[in-house]
Amino acid sequence: MSIIKKTIIFFFSIFIFSATFVSAEELKKIGKFKDWETLVLVKDNGLTCFAQTKPVLQSPKANKRESRLFVSFRPGDKISDEISTTSGYEFNTQNRIMATSGKKKYEFDVAQESFAWIKSNKVEKKMIKTMKKGSRIMITGYNKSGSQTIDHYSLLGFTKAYNTAKKSCT
């Protein structure tokens, strides 16, 4: 199974677990840091630690979606600093998915169904530096009909949530 499929299954599982009862042994909330939180998922095939947040503002306002921004660590797969996002709908692959914070822009160059990733770990590390310094980041995406959405994420608490996730998986 490809790493992208594993990641999709992982994040889909998180949404299902978030909506239903989860035993403390599987998904454990490590901490809440202002607008971010850190969680650890323990599975038979290994440990996954991640920081996540929900948008503080969505556009268009009339269309409430289950959007999230994640930074993940999966030591068993030798993956660290993996940035991913979901806007709560299946992305239109004809349009770019962009993250913007101040004058810095980052493209999510892999979109599969309702999730998007950045291929380059080097770019992810640059984006994490931007997120540590910034106060807000916006994710712009397009749904299947081509309509644009913008999710505004607060970066308050990001550094603590990120450091806690990273430490939890080392």
N, C-alpha and C positions, 0 to 999 in steps of 0.2 A: 504494500500500500504506500502511495507516495506521501511525502511529508506534508504536502498541501492538504491532501485528503485527511490525514491524521489530525492536522490542525483544525480543519473544518469540523470534524467529528468532535474534537476536544471542546471547541467553543460552543457548538450546538449542545453538547452535554451540559455545559455550564448554564446555558439558558434554561434547559429543561430542569436541571437541579435547582436553579434559582426559583423556578416557578412551583416546584413541588418539594416535598419533604426530603431532606438529605441527612444522612447520618454524619455525625461529626468526624467519623473516620475517613470519609471520602473527600468532602470539600470543607475546608476549615478557614474561617475568616481570621486573619492574623491581626489586622488592625485597621482603624479608620483614621485617615489623616486629612482633615478638612474635606476637600472635594474628591479625594482619592481613597481607595481601600486596597488592601493586600490580602490575597487569598492563596491557599495552597491546596492543590488537588493531589491526593495520594491514590494511585491506582496500582494494579498488579505490575504494569509495565514501567512504573517509575513515578517520579515526583515532578510536578509542574507548579511553579510559583509565578504569580503575576500580580501586577498592579493594574487596576481598572478604574474607570470613571464613566459617569453618564454626562450628557450635555447639560449645560445650564440654560441654554437657549437653542431652539431649533427653528429653522425656516424651511418651508412655510409653517407658521404656527398652527394652522388648522389640522395638520397631519401629524399627530403624535406617533412617534416611532420608537422602537427599542434599540437605540443607538448606544454604542460603547467604544471606548478607546482602550487598548491593552498594551502593556509591555510584559513579555513573558520570558521565562527561563525554564528550559527543559534539559537538565544536565545529562540525562540518559541518552538524549539525542544530540548532545553537544551543541545545544542552541541557547544563546543568551542574547539579551537586548532585542528580542523579536517584537517589532511594533506591528500591530494589526488593528483593524477597525471594522465595525459593522454599522450600517446606517439603518438597519431594520427592514431592508428590502433587497431584492436581487439587483445588483449593479448592472448598468448598461455598459458593456465593454467597449462601446464606440467612443465614450468620453473618458477623460482623465479624472482620476480621484486625487485630489490635492489636499495637503495639509499646509496651512499658512499661519505663521506666528511672526508678527511684525513684518519685516522685509524678507524673511526666510520662507522658502517654499520647498516642499518635498512631495514627490510623486509616489503614490502607491502603484507600483507597476505590475502587480499580480492581483487580479480580481477573479474570484471564483464564487459564484452564487452570491451570497450576501456578505462575504468577507473580502477584505483587501489587505495586502502585505506589501512590504518593501523588500525587493530582492537582495539588495546590497547591505551587508551588516555594517559596512563603513558609513553608508548614508544613514542607517538607523542610529549609529552612535552620534553622528552630527545632530540628528533630530533630537535625541535625548539631551544633548548639551543645550540645544535651543529651548527645550521644554523645562530644563532646570533653571534657566535664566528668565524665562518668560512668565507672563501672568495668564495668557489665554492662547489657545490654538483652535483654529477652525478647520473642519474637514468638509470639503465640497465634493459632492458626488452626484450621480445622475441615475434615476431609476430607469426601468425598462422602456417607459414611454418617452424618455429623454428629458423629464422635468428635473431641474436642479434642486438639490437640498443642501443646506449648510448647517452643520452642527457645531456649536460653540462650546468648547470645553475649557473649564477653569483649570489652571495649573497649580492652584493653591494646594499644597500637600503632596505634590507630585514627587519631589525629591525624597521625602521620607518614605512614601509608599514604594518608590522604586528601590531605594536602598534596602528596605525591609524585605521586599521580594527577592532581591539579589542575594542577600544574606541567608534567607530561608532555604535557598537552593544550593548553598555551597557547603 
